[in-house]
Amino acid sequence: MIEHFSFDQRLGISLPDLTVDWDEYCKETQQEILLNWEQIRGSIPDRIAELEQEINHKQDQLSNENDFPRSCQLNTDIADLASIINDLWLWYRANQTVSSKVHL
């Protein structure tokens, strides 16, 4: 089933990577893809929690940082992590309807 997903380095999860139209997959393959996606989707909140811990750590560093360039870098890092969290939530929420098909 790994052939229907590819790892996204930035997000830290595998995302669907379908090479043909959904309807061209047989029902069994569709079901396998949906079940695999549901497992991945279920891991997204844990991934978000990891990133939130990183943000908290960087915010702690920022509150004690006196070097302006370093402060700017920490702010950039925090913004990048927040962007990843936002994208993960989009994947999590946008695919709720797809994931509900698993249970039909």
ABEGO torsion letter per residue (X at the ends): XAAABBBBAAAGBBBBBBABBAAABBAAAAAAAAAAAAAAAAAAAAAAAAAAAAAAAAAAAAAABABAAAAAAAAAAAAAAAAAAAAAAAAAAAAAAAAAAAAX
